[in-house]
Amino acid sequence: MQQHRNIEVGGATLECTFYGSGTPVVLLANAGCSTGYFDDLARVLAAGGLQTISVRNATEVKMNGSDCVTVLGARWLSPASDPKILAQVECWPAVHLAHLATSRGMALEDWWGAGTAPLLVIQGLDDEAAPPSNGHALREQFGDRVRVIDLPRAGHFLLLEQPEAVTRAVAEFVSAGAVPR
């Protein structure tokens, strides 16, 4: 069962979508994108006994995914992907730009290793926004704590470009005990 809630946090309103019950798994949308592209993944994880919480910043100025990708400029999709998949996504360009500005002030070592948690890195091999070499560098640095899955014919919106492969990989990672219950 899907529920929507707005949660006030430090003066910001976060729009959250909840599926299922059980151990919570937080799904963070691409900076500035809607959580709608998490729906299929959220349903699969909820069916596996988890509660998913998809989060994004709720703001008034939004665009459809295709227009947003054009405005933001980078190649976000694999050349093999149909751009029509972006129709199911909404985007808040101001949120994305704020994310970029904020991340420039963060030292890499403050977030790169994600603490001590097991990491699943699913990366599109055609992703220009987050190059695949990033995941391999994490694996090299942190060893078996990092599982890397390379997806050919996928860019930055790999959950839209290859939903079955991404959902399967996440479900296997979670069921293998990487997420404590």
C-alpha positions, 0 to 999 in steps of 0.5 A: 500500500502506497502512502504520501506524507509531507514531513517538515525538516529544518524549515524544508518540506520533504515529500515522502512516499511510503510502501510496505512495512518492516525495516525501512530502506530510504530511497533518495531521488536524483537531486531535483527529480521526483520519486515516481521512478522508484515505484516499481523498485519500492513495490518489490522491496515492500513485497520482500518485507521492507518499508521503503521511504522515497524522499524528495524536496517538494517545491513549486517550480518543476518541469517534466523530465525531458525538459529538465534534462535539456536545461541541465545539459549533461547527457543523462541517458544512454544513447541506447535508451528511448528518451520517452522514459523521462516522461514519468519523471518530474524535475526541480532544476533549482534543487539540482543546482542547489545540490551541486553547489552544496556538494562542491563544499563537501570534502570527498572523504566526508561522504565517499565511503558511506561509513561502514555499511555494505555498499551496492553500486549499480552504475550505467556504463554510459553515465556521464554524470557519475562515471563508472570509474567511481564505483570501481574506485570505491571497490578498490578502496573498500574491498568486499564491502562494495559490490559493483554492478555495471549495466551496459546501455544505461546512463544516469537514469538506469532505474528507468533505462533498465528497471528489471536489472536494477530491481533484481540487483537491489532485491538480491543485495537486500535478501543477501543480508546487506541491509540489517532487518 
